[in-house]
Amino acid sequence: MNTTTELQSQADHDRRVKGRIHSFESFGTVDGPGIRFVLFMQGCALRCKFCHNPDTWDMTTGKVMTVDEVIAEIEPFIPYYKASGGGVTFSGGEPSLQAPFLAALGRELKRRHQLHIAMDSSGFCEPSHLRSTSLLDVIDLILLDLKMIDEQKHIELTTQSNERILRMAQFVKDYGTRLWIRHVVIPEITTDPADVERLAAEIQKLPTVERVELLPYHEMGKFKWKQLGLRYELEHIKPPTNEQLATVQNLLQARLDIPVII
């Protein structure tokens, strides 16, 4: 086959690839720059105690859609995304679990519209999986959620070790992908100054990080846990006060030369 035929064959294949979609948001403004189409993928291996979307955990549910079908949902809003410097954000769940689908979707979005693509990820993904699926080739920005650097505390909070997450962060850094770090501020859990210091030290190892976003813990997902028959262990935790947020912000900003934003 000549190069043109090979490219057309790849495009035809990509358009038919299927993924499991939880939901989507047409006018997102907090998941990357500008106005964005946020695609929430089904499936996650973590069981974060503060998760506000536990209905995304199950890999066997969600709506099965092709790349073409997802792009049809995106295309009516593309003028808004481009005018605002926005684009599309892959979220979840953990989007990297469906890396082959997202790589195909990303390639087709780049072919047709040259859209900016971000991925909001827990980082719970083997670097070899990212490499084999070529997902990073279509990702312009990763919003990496670093929840806790102490491994045992991370297990207590999410049920999983953070070893894979920290390896993934280093791999993405070496790849040269732009990073924004996200960190959920949960009173009594992620506000210990020693843990904040360790977070700052880990971020310092990642020179492609451009900013840190502090996300205040909220209780809006509690009703979903109850609907699913799950016990919500953080019933006693309240959202952080402005003072608590500022304390974490100041601790990080004192160690980092990038913006730390609430």
Contacts in CASP RR format, 6 or more apart in sequence:
PFRMAT RR
TARGET T0000
AUTHOR 0000-0000-0000
METHOD contacts of the structure
MODEL  1
MNTTTELQSQADHDRRVKGRIHSFESFGTVDGPGIRFVLFMQGCALRCKF
CHNPDTWDMTTGKVMTVDEVIAEIEPFIPYYKASGGGVTFSGGEPSLQAP
FLAALGRELKRRHQLHIAMDSSGFCEPSHLRSTSLLDVIDLILLDLKMID
EQKHIELTTQSNERILRMAQFVKDYGTRLWIRHVVIPEITTDPADVERLA
AEIQKLPTVERVELLPYHEMGKFKWKQLGLRYELEHIKPPTNEQLATVQN
LLQARLDIPVII
1 9 0 8 1.000
10 107 0 8 1.000
11 107 0 8 1.000
11 108 0 8 1.000
11 111 0 8 1.000
13 104 0 8 1.000
14 67 0 8 1.000
14 104 0 8 1.000
14 105 0 8 1.000
14 107 0 8 1.000
14 108 0 8 1.000
15 66 0 8 1.000
15 67 0 8 1.000
15 68 0 8 1.000
15 104 0 8 1.000
15 108 0 8 1.000
16 66 0 8 1.000
16 67 0 8 1.000
16 68 0 8 1.000
17 66 0 8 1.000
17 67 0 8 1.000
17 100 0 8 1.000
17 101 0 8 1.000
17 104 0 8 1.000
17 105 0 8 1.000
18 64 0 8 1.000
18 65 0 8 1.000
18 66 0 8 1.000
18 67 0 8 1.000
18 101 0 8 1.000
19 41 0 8 1.000
19 64 0 8 1.000
19 65 0 8 1.000
19 66 0 8 1.000
19 98 0 8 1.000
19 101 0 8 1.000
20 41 0 8 1.000
20 42 0 8 1.000
20 43 0 8 1.000
20 59 0 8 1.000
20 60 0 8 1.000
20 61 0 8 1.000
20 62 0 8 1.000
20 63 0 8 1.000
20 64 0 8 1.000
20 98 0 8 1.000
21 39 0 8 1.000
21 40 0 8 1.000
21 41 0 8 1.000
21 42 0 8 1.000
21 62 0 8 1.000
21 63 0 8 1.000
21 64 0 8 1.000
21 65 0 8 1.000
21 70 0 8 1.000
22 40 0 8 1.000
22 41 0 8 1.000
22 42 0 8 1.000
22 43 0 8 1.000
22 53 0 8 1.000
22 55 0 8 1.000
22 56 0 8 1.000
22 62 0 8 1.000
22 63 0 8 1.000
22 92 0 8 1.000
22 93 0 8 1.000
23 40 0 8 1.000
24 37 0 8 1.000
24 38 0 8 1.000
24 39 0 8 1.000
24 40 0 8 1.000
24 70 0 8 1.000
24 73 0 8 1.000
25 37 0 8 1.000
25 38 0 8 1.000
25 40 0 8 1.000
26 37 0 8 1.000
26 73 0 8 1.000
26 77 0 8 1.000
27 35 0 8 1.000
27 36 0 8 1.000
27 77 0 8 1.000
27 80 0 8 1.000
28 35 0 8 1.000
28 36 0 8 1.000
28 37 0 8 1.000
28 38 0 8 1.000
28 89 0 8 1.000
29 35 0 8 1.000
29 36 0 8 1.000
31 38 0 8 1.000
31 89 0 8 1.000
31 91 0 8 1.000
31 118 0 8 1.000
31 120 0 8 1.000
31 143 0 8 1.000
32 86 0 8 1.000
32 89 0 8 1.000
32 118 0 8 1.000
32 141 0 8 1.000
32 143 0 8 1.000
32 180 0 8 1.000
33 85 0 8 1.000
33 86 0 8 1.000
33 116 0 8 1.000
33 118 0 8 1.000
33 141 0 8 1.000
34 81 0 8 1.000
34 84 0 8 1.000
34 85 0 8 1.000
34 86 0 8 1.000
34 87 0 8 1.000
35 77 0 8 1.000
35 80 0 8 1.000
35 81 0 8 1.000
35 84 0 8 1.000
35 85 0 8 1.000
35 86 0 8 1.000
35 87 0 8 1.000
36 81 0 8 1.000
36 86 0 8 1.000
36 87 0 8 1.000
36 88 0 8 1.000
36 89 0 8 1.000
36 118 0 8 1.000
37 73 0 8 1.000
37 74 0 8 1.000
37 77 0 8 1.000
37 81 0 8 1.000
37 87 0 8 1.000
37 88 0 8 1.000
37 89 0 8 1.000
38 88 0 8 1.000
38 89 0 8 1.000
38 91 0 8 1.000
38 120 0 8 1.000
39 70 0 8 1.000
39 88 0 8 1.000
39 89 0 8 1.000
39 90 0 8 1.000
39 91 0 8 1.000
39 95 0 8 1.000
40 53 0 8 1.000
40 56 0 8 1.000
40 91 0 8 1.000
40 92 0 8 1.000
40 93 0 8 1.000
41 56 0 8 1.000
41 90 0 8 1.000
41 91 0 8 1.000
41 92 0 8 1.000
41 93 0 8 1.000
41 94 0 8 1.000
41 95 0 8 1.000
41 97 0 8 1.000
41 98 0 8 1.000
41 102 0 8 1.000
42 56 0 8 1.000
42 58 0 8 1.000
42 59 0 8 1.000
42 61 0 8 1.000
42 62 0 8 1.000
42 92 0 8 1.000
42 93 0 8 1.000
42 98 0 8 1.000
43 56 0 8 1.000
43 57 0 8 1.000
43 58 0 8 1.000
43 59 0 8 1.000
43 92 0 8 1.000
43 93 0 8 1.000
43 94 0 8 1.000
43 97 0 8 1.000
43 98 0 8 1.000
44 51 0 8 1.000
44 56 0 8 1.000
44 57 0 8 1.000
44 92 0 8 1.000
44 93 0 8 1.000
44 94 0 8 1.000
44 97 0 8 1.000
44 122 0 8 1.000
44 124 0 8 1.000
45 94 0 8 1.000
45 97 0 8 1.000
45 124 0 8 1.000
45 160 0 8 1.000
46 94 0 8 1.000
46 122 0 8 1.000
46 124 0 8 1.000
46 158 0 8 1.000
46 159 0 8 1.000
46 160 0 8 1.000
47 54 0 8 1.000
47 57 0 8 1.000
47 158 0 8 1.000
47 159 0 8 1.000
47 160 0 8 1.000
48 147 0 8 1.000
48 157 0 8 1.000
48 158 0 8 1.000
49 157 0 8 1.000
49 158 0 8 1.000
49 232 0 8 1.000
49 233 0 8 1.000
49 234 0 8 1.000
50 157 0 8 1.000
50 184 0 8 1.000
50 186 0 8 1.000
50 217 0 8 1.000
50 234 0 8 1.000
51 57 0 8 1.000
51 221 0 8 1.000
52 218 0 8 1.000
52 220 0 8 1.000
52 221 0 8 1.000
52 224 0 8 1.000
53 92 0 8 1.000
53 93 0 8 1.000
53 221 0 8 1.000
53 224 0 8 1.000
54 221 0 8 1.000
54 224 0 8 1.000
54 225 0 8 1.000
54 228 0 8 1.000
54 230 0 8 1.000
55 61 0 8 1.000
55 224 0 8 1.000
55 227 0 8 1.000
55 228 0 8 1.000
56 92 0 8 1.000
56 93 0 8 1.000
57 93 0 8 1.000
59 97 0 8 1.000
67 101 0 8 1.000
67 104 0 8 1.000
67 105 0 8 1.000
67 108 0 8 1.000
68 108 0 8 1.000
70 105 0 8 1.000
71 105 0 8 1.000
71 108 0 8 1.000
71 109 0 8 1.000
71 112 0 8 1.000
74 88 0 8 1.000
74 109 0 8 1.000
74 115 0 8 1.000
75 113 0 8 1.000
78 113 0 8 1.000
78 115 0 8 1.000
81 87 0 8 1.000
81 88 0 8 1.000
81 115 0 8 1.000
81 116 0 8 1.000
82 113 0 8 1.000
82 115 0 8 1.000
85 116 0 8 1.000
86 115 0 8 1.000
86 116 0 8 1.000
87 115 0 8 1.000
87 116 0 8 1.000
87 117 0 8 1.000
87 118 0 8 1.000
88 106 0 8 1.000
88 109 0 8 1.000
88 115 0 8 1.000
88 116 0 8 1.000
88 117 0 8 1.000
88 118 0 8 1.000
89 117 0 8 1.000
89 118 0 8 1.000
89 119 0 8 1.000
89 120 0 8 1.000
89 143 0 8 1.000
90 102 0 8 1.000
90 105 0 8 1.000
90 117 0 8 1.000
90 118 0 8 1.000
90 119 0 8 1.000
90 120 0 8 1.000
91 119 0 8 1.000
91 120 0 8 1.000
92 120 0 8 1.000
93 122 0 8 1.000
94 121 0 8 1.000
94 122 0 8 1.000
94 123 0 8 1.000
94 124 0 8 1.000
94 125 0 8 1.000
95 102 0 8 1.000
95 119 0 8 1.000
95 120 0 8 1.000
95 121 0 8 1.000
96 102 0 8 1.000
96 119 0 8 1.000
96 121 0 8 1.000
96 123 0 8 1.000
96 124 0 8 1.000
96 125 0 8 1.000
96 129 0 8 1.000
96 130 0 8 1.000
96 135 0 8 1.000
97 125 0 8 1.000
99 125 0 8 1.000
99 129 0 8 1.000
99 130 0 8 1.000
99 133 0 8 1.000
99 135 0 8 1.000
100 133 0 8 1.000
102 119 0 8 1.000
102 135 0 8 1.000
102 138 0 8 1.000
103 133 0 8 1.000
103 134 0 8 1.000
103 135 0 8 1.000
103 137 0 8 1.000
103 138 0 8 1.000
106 117 0 8 1.000
106 138 0 8 1.000
107 137 0 8 1.000
107 138 0 8 1.000
109 115 0 8 1.000
109 117 0 8 1.000
109 138 0 8 1.000
110 117 0 8 1.000
110 138 0 8 1.000
116 140 0 8 1.000
116 141 0 8 1.000
117 138 0 8 1.000
117 139 0 8 1.000
117 140 0 8 1.000
117 141 0 8 1.000
118 139 0 8 1.000
118 140 0 8 1.000
118 141 0 8 1.000
118 142 0 8 1.000
118 143 0 8 1.000
119 135 0 8 1.000
119 139 0 8 1.000
119 141 0 8 1.000
119 142 0 8 1.000
119 143 0 8 1.000
120 142 0 8 1.000
120 143 0 8 1.000
120 145 0 8 1.000
120 182 0 8 1.000
121 142 0 8 1.000
121 143 0 8 1.000
121 144 0 8 1.000
121 145 0 8 1.000
122 145 0 8 1.000
122 147 0 8 1.000
122 165 0 8 1.000
123 144 0 8 1.000
123 145 0 8 1.000
123 164 0 8 1.000
123 165 0 8 1.000
123 168 0 8 1.000
123 169 0 8 1.000
124 160 0 8 1.000
124 164 0 8 1.000
124 165 0 8 1.000
124 168 0 8 1.000
125 164 0 8 1.000
125 168 0 8 1.000
126 164 0 8 1.000
126 167 0 8 1.000
126 168 0 8 1.000
127 167 0 8 1.000
127 168 0 8 1.000
127 171 0 8 1.000
130 136 0 8 1.000
130 168 0 8 1.000
130 171 0 8 1.000
130 172 0 8 1.000
136 172 0 8 1.000
136 175 0 8 1.000
136 177 0 8 1.000
139 177 0 8 1.000
140 177 0 8 1.000
140 178 0 8 1.000
141 177 0 8 1.000
141 178 0 8 1.000
141 179 0 8 1.000
141 180 0 8 1.000
142 172 0 8 1.000
142 177 0 8 1.000
142 178 0 8 1.000
142 179 0 8 1.000
142 180 0 8 1.000
143 180 0 8 1.000
143 182 0 8 1.000
143 213 0 8 1.000
144 169 0 8 1.000
144 172 0 8 1.000
144 179 0 8 1.000
144 180 0 8 1.000
144 181 0 8 1.000
144 182 0 8 1.000
145 182 0 8 1.000
145 183 0 8 1.000
145 184 0 8 1.000
146 165 0 8 1.000
146 169 0 8 1.000
146 181 0 8 1.000
146 182 0 8 1.000
146 183 0 8 1.000
146 199 0 8 1.000
146 202 0 8 1.000
146 203 0 8 1.000
147 154 0 8 1.000
147 157 0 8 1.000
147 158 0 8 1.000
147 162 0 8 1.000
147 183 0 8 1.000
147 184 0 8 1.000
147 190 0 8 1.000
148 154 0 8 1.000
148 157 0 8 1.000
148 158 0 8 1.000
148 162 0 8 1.000
148 190 0 8 1.000
148 195 0 8 1.000
149 162 0 8 1.000
149 166 0 8 1.000
149 195 0 8 1.000
149 198 0 8 1.000
149 199 0 8 1.000
149 201 0 8 1.000
149 202 0 8 1.000
150 195 0 8 1.000
150 198 0 8 1.000
151 161 0 8 1.000
151 162 0 8 1.000
151 163 0 8 1.000
153 195 0 8 1.000
154 160 0 8 1.000
154 161 0 8 1.000
154 162 0 8 1.000
154 165 0 8 1.000
155 161 0 8 1.000
157 189 0 8 1.000
157 190 0 8 1.000
166 202 0 8 1.000
169 179 0 8 1.000
169 202 0 8 1.000
169 206 0 8 1.000
170 205 0 8 1.000
170 206 0 8 1.000
172 179 0 8 1.000
172 208 0 8 1.000
173 179 0 8 1.000
173 205 0 8 1.000
173 206 0 8 1.000
173 207 0 8 1.000
173 208 0 8 1.000
176 208 0 8 1.000
177 208 0 8 1.000
178 208 0 8 1.000
178 210 0 8 1.000
179 206 0 8 1.000
179 208 0 8 1.000
179 209 0 8 1.000
179 210 0 8 1.000
180 209 0 8 1.000
180 210 0 8 1.000
180 211 0 8 1.000
180 212 0 8 1.000
180 213 0 8 1.000
181 203 0 8 1.000
181 206 0 8 1.000
181 209 0 8 1.000
181 211 0 8 1.000
181 212 0 8 1.000
181 213 0 8 1.000
182 212 0 8 1.000
182 213 0 8 1.000
182 215 0 8 1.000
183 190 0 8 1.000
183 199 0 8 1.000
183 212 0 8 1.000
183 213 0 8 1.000
183 214 0 8 1.000
183 215 0 8 1.000
183 248 0 8 1.000
184 190 0 8 1.000
184 215 0 8 1.000
184 216 0 8 1.000
184 217 0 8 1.000
185 191 0 8 1.000
185 214 0 8 1.000
185 215 0 8 1.000
185 216 0 8 1.000
185 217 0 8 1.000
185 240 0 8 1.000
185 244 0 8 1.000
185 245 0 8 1.000
185 248 0 8 1.000
186 217 0 8 1.000
186 234 0 8 1.000
186 237 0 8 1.000
186 240 0 8 1.000
187 217 0 8 1.000
187 237 0 8 1.000
187 238 0 8 1.000
187 239 0 8 1.000
187 240 0 8 1.000
187 241 0 8 1.000
187 244 0 8 1.000
188 237 0 8 1.000
189 234 0 8 1.000
189 237 0 8 1.000
190 196 0 8 1.000
190 248 0 8 1.000
191 240 0 8 1.000
191 244 0 8 1.000
191 247 0 8 1.000
191 248 0 8 1.000
193 251 0 8 1.000
196 248 0 8 1.000
196 251 0 8 1.000
196 252 0 8 1.000
197 251 0 8 1.000
197 255 0 8 1.000
199 252 0 8 1.000
200 251 0 8 1.000
200 252 0 8 1.000
200 255 0 8 1.000
200 256 0 8 1.000
201 255 0 8 1.000
203 209 0 8 1.000
203 212 0 8 1.000
203 252 0 8 1.000
203 256 0 8 1.000
204 255 0 8 1.000
204 256 0 8 1.000
209 258 0 8 1.000
210 258 0 8 1.000
211 258 0 8 1.000
211 259 0 8 1.000
211 260 0 8 1.000
211 261 0 8 1.000
212 252 0 8 1.000
212 256 0 8 1.000
212 258 0 8 1.000
212 259 0 8 1.000
212 260 0 8 1.000
212 261 0 8 1.000
213 261 0 8 1.000
213 262 0 8 1.000
214 245 0 8 1.000
214 248 0 8 1.000
214 249 0 8 1.000
214 252 0 8 1.000
214 260 0 8 1.000
214 261 0 8 1.000
214 262 0 8 1.000
216 239 0 8 1.000
216 240 0 8 1.000
216 245 0 8 1.000
216 262 0 8 1.000
217 234 0 8 1.000
217 237 0 8 1.000
217 239 0 8 1.000
217 240 0 8 1.000
218 239 0 8 1.000
219 238 0 8 1.000
219 239 0 8 1.000
222 232 0 8 1.000
222 235 0 8 1.000
225 231 0 8 1.000
225 232 0 8 1.000
226 232 0 8 1.000
240 248 0 8 1.000
245 262 0 8 1.000
246 262 0 8 1.000
249 260 0 8 1.000
249 262 0 8 1.000
252 260 0 8 1.000
253 260 0 8 1.000
END
